[in-house]
Amino acid sequence: MSEHADGGVVARVPGRRVDLSLTALADRALDRMGGEVRSLWEP
């Protein structure tokens, strides 16, 4: 397990990698929200 430069952590074992960096968590949250997020920037 190691700290990610942008915050959060990344863990690795043979055959697996878990990315809990702030960037990865934000990307996943936005992906789950789908089109709802786009409406935040629409007039």
C-alpha positions as CSV (number, residue, x, y, z in Angstrom):
1,M,0.0,0.0,0.0
2,S,1.3,3.5,-0.8
3,E,0.1,7.0,-0.8
4,H,-1.0,8.5,-4.1
5,A,0.6,11.8,-5.1
6,D,-2.8,13.5,-5.5
7,G,-4.2,12.1,-2.2
8,G,-5.6,8.7,-1.2
9,V,-3.9,5.3,-1.5
10,V,-3.1,2.6,-4.0
11,A,-2.7,-1.0,-2.9
12,R,-1.0,-3.8,-4.9
13,V,-0.7,-7.5,-4.5
14,P,0.2,-10.0,-7.3
15,G,-2.6,-10.0,-9.8
16,R,-4.6,-7.2,-8.1
17,R,-4.5,-3.4,-7.8
18,V,-6.9,-1.2,-5.8
19,D,-6.9,2.5,-6.6
20,L,-8.5,4.6,-3.9
21,S,-6.9,7.8,-5.0
22,L,-9.0,10.9,-4.8
23,T,-9.0,11.2,-8.6
24,A,-10.2,7.6,-9.1
25,L,-12.9,8.0,-6.4
26,A,-14.1,11.2,-8.1
27,D,-14.1,9.6,-11.5
28,R,-16.2,6.7,-10.2
29,A,-18.7,9.0,-8.5
30,L,-19.2,11.0,-11.7
31,D,-19.5,7.9,-13.8
32,R,-22.3,6.6,-11.5
33,M,-24.2,9.9,-11.7
34,G,-24.1,9.8,-15.5
35,G,-26.2,12.4,-17.3
36,E,-27.3,14.0,-14.0
37,V,-23.9,15.7,-13.7
38,R,-24.2,17.3,-17.1
39,S,-27.3,19.1,-16.0
40,L,-25.4,21.0,-13.4
41,W,-23.7,23.0,-16.2
42,E,-26.7,23.4,-18.5
43,P,-28.6,26.7,-18.5
